Amino acid sequence: MRGSVEWLDPEGLARHPAFTNAVVVSGAVRTVYVGGQDAVDASSAVVGVGDLRIVTEQIFRNLRTALAADGAGREHLIKMCSRSRDPRQLARRAGAAGR
């Protein structure tokens, strides 16, 4: 089976000339790779400055949009990485991610 690669920049996510929001690799299996998402809306405006809950909700909204572009959802996630300068914020971020 011959494989293929498709680059996705779905509606609702900021577009940038230097990166693509998601890449779909198809062959024997189909895998969606989602690039690092920031707290920006579709117009590239920064969302929730100073409010970790709003920032996290926007990041996960962007993640859901990127996954949905290929028919996937949170239930299809295998691995996710989150970074924070302050480890005490991770529990608050996890609570907001569940929304």
C-alpha positions, 0 to 999 in steps of 0.5 A: 500500500502506498502512503500519503501525507496531507497538510491541514490548516482547518477553518477556525485555527490561525494560519501561519506561513511557517507551520501547518496545524496538522499533518495526516499520514496515511498508509497501512494506518492513518495518523494525525499529527497536531502541531503545538497549539497556543492560546490564539484564535482564528484571527491570530489574536492572543486569548486569555493573557494572565488567565491560565484557565482561559489560555488552556481552554483556547488551546484545547479548543484549537486541538479539538478543531485540528483533530476534527479536520480529519474526523478525529476527537479527544478519544483518539489521542494517544500522547499529549505534552504540556509545558509550563514554567510553573509546575504548580499550574499543571493541576489547574491546567488539567482541570481546564483541559477537562472542559 
